[in-house]
Amino acid sequence: MSEVAAMQDGNPGENKYSVPLDCCGGLSNVDYSKMDVTLMREVLKYINFGDASFCIAVIAIIFNPLFWNVVARWEHRTRTLSKLFGSPSLACYCLGFIIILLNVSRSHSMTVAMRQQARWDLMERTDVCYVGVALMVLGTVLVAGSFLRLGFTGTFLGDYFGILMEEKVTCFPFNVSENPMYWGSTANYLGLALIGASPVGLLLTAIVAVVYKVAIRIEGPFTEQIYLERSQRRKLQ
């Protein structure tokens, strides 16, 4: 969703030109066998990968962006939801509420997994808790700020319904992050994991970050194309 927010004028959130990594001759020449994975192994020792709550949380994390991307693209191609509900705005609001419910369900499943699995004594420190609280405050500010700047339809895939914004939002929080909704949510989950001293929470947050990164890569070019098509239509008028 936040890639949509960052792309409201049709400009991609990513850099236009990629810069090759020359350090060490490129990543292909890095010797990964010399990486220190001691901390990672320590974290994984506390995680029960066969636990049902963990599996449900992973499924929810992956399913949510997959669902809204598939449905939104289907709507963009067919306008089926707009026809069904009688207007693009109403259809967008309905999809938005479904997305909100799915995200609440995802948060609940992650919280259940954190509660049911082991805590890590090393993380049960006051300073770690304070960092967690700070991350949750930051994440909430990014998410709330993004929503207030874009409104409901701007946040929940309105451009896929033909509800396009006239110009790109560049003020806070978009002046500090191209995707404040996504990364604000990630910060919230990381903060929750630190407060709960939860190794499984750290892993689930990492999965959230990876899934969001993939979603951004998928949504960006498609959203750019939507605004490019509008620009071309205006030129022909």
N, C-alpha and C positions, 0 to 999 in steps of 0.2 A: 504493500500500500504506500509506503513512504517513497518508493521510486516514482510512483504516480505523482506524489506531492512535489517531488523535486523536478519533475519533468513537465510542469504545467504549461510551459510555452513551447514544448516540443524539442527542447534542447536536451541532449543526453546528460545523465548525471556523471558518466565516466569521462575521463580525459579523451579528447578527440583523437589524439595520437598516443600510441603506447610507446614507452621508452624501454628498449631492451636492457636487461640486467647484465652488466659487464663484470661485476665484482666476481672474483674467483673464476673467471671464464664462463660464467653462467651457472645456473642451478644444477645443470647436468654434471658439472665437475665437482660438486660438493660431496664430500665423503660423509654420508649420513651415519655410517657405522661409528663415527667418533662423537656423535651427539650424546649428551648426558641425559638419559631417560630415567634416572633414579627417582625423581620426584613424580614423574608420570606413573611409574610402576607402583609407587607408594599410594597414589590416589586410586588406581585401579584395584588395589587389594581390598578396598572398602566397598566396592561396587558388586552387587549381585545382578549379573546380566540376565539371569533367568527369571528374575522377579517379575510378576505380572504387571505391577504398577509401573516399573521401568519401561516395559515393552509398550504399555498403553500410552505412556508419556511420549515416547519416541514416535509412535504412530500419529499421535495428535500433532506433534511438532511438524512432521513431514506433510501430513494431510492438509492442514489449514491453507498454506499458500498455494498448494496444488489445486485445491478446490476453488479458491477465488480466482485464480488465473484461468482455469478451464472454463468456469461459468462466465466470467467477464468476457473472454474471447468469443465464446459461443454467442453471447448477447451482442457483441460488436458485429459479428458476421450476420446474425439472423434477426436481431431485434425482437426475439421471441418474448422475452420478459417484459419489454416495453409494451408490446401488443397485449400481453396477458393482463398486465396491471393497468393498462389504459394510458400510461404516461411514463417517459423515461425517469422522471424524478421519483415517482412512487416505486418503480421497480428498483432503482438504485437504493432507496431507503430500505426496502425489504431485504435486499442482498446485504446491505450494510449491517442490519440488525442480526442477520444470520452469522455474519463474520464475527460480530461482537460476541455472540453466544459461543461460537467455536473457540474464540480466543480465551473466553472465561473458562471453558471446559479444558483447554490446554493448560492454562495456569493451575487449575485445580488438580489435574493429573500430575503435573510436575511437583506440586506441593505435597501430594500424597506420596509420591515416590521418595521425596526428600525425608519425609517423616518416617517412612517405613524402613529406610535403609540406614546403615551405620553413620554415625558422626565421626569426625576426625579430630582427635584431641589437639593436634597441632593448630587447627583453625579456631579452637575455642579460646580466643584471646580478645581482650577489649578493643585493641587497635584494629583487628580484623573486622570486628562488629561495626566499629565506627566507619570503616571504609565501605562496608556493605550498606550502611544507612546513607552515606554520601552518594553512593551509586544509585540507590533507589530514588533519592531526591532528584539527582540529575536526570535519571531516566524519566521520571514523572514530569519534570519541567519540559523535556524534549517532546514527549508524547502529547502533553496537554497544549504546549505551544504550537506544535504542528497542527493539531486539530483546530485550534482557535484561528489560526491563519487561513486554513483551507476550507473550513466548514465541513459539513457532513459529506456532501457529494464530492467535494474536492479530495477528501480523505479516502472515501470508500469507492474508488474506481469510477467516479462519475464520467470521466472522459471516455470510458468504454461504452457508456450509454449515450454518448453524444453531448454530454453536459461539459463543455470545455471552458476553461478559464481564459481570460483575455491576455493576461501577462504572467510571467513567472514571479513567484513569491521569493524575494531575496532577503527579507528581513528575518530577525531571529524567529525560530532556531535554524532557518535554512542558510544563514550566513556562517554557521559553525559546522553544519553537517548537511550533505545532500539528501540524506535519508533519515531524518530525525525520528520518525515514527518507528522504523525498524530498529535503529541502534539504541533509541530510548528504551524500547521493550527489552532488548538484550541486556542493557545496563540494569534494568529492574530485576531480571532473572539472576544475573550475576550477584547483585546485592543481596537478594534473598538467599542464595546459596552460601554466601559468606556469613550472613547473620546466623544461618542455621548450621554452620560448620559442616556442610554437606558435600562430600566428594561426588555423589551422584548428581547433585545440583550443578556442580562445576561442569561435569560431562554433558548434562542436558543443555546447559547454557551454550556450550561449545557447539552442540548440534544445532541449536537455534541460530547461532551466528552463521554457520555454514549454509543452512537452509535459506536464511535471509539473503546471504550473498548470492546464492544461485538464483533466487527469485528476482533480485535486482538485475542480474545479467539477462534474465528472460524478459522482464517487464520493460526494461529501458528501451531497447530497439523498437518494441511494439508500440509503446506510448509515443516515442519520437515519430513513428510513421503516422500515427493518428493526427498529430498536429501538423505534420508535413502535408498530409492530404488536405487539411483545412486551409492551410496557406495557399496551396495550389488552386483550390476551389475559389478562394477570394480573388486570386489574380485573374481568373477567367471571367469573373463577374463584371 
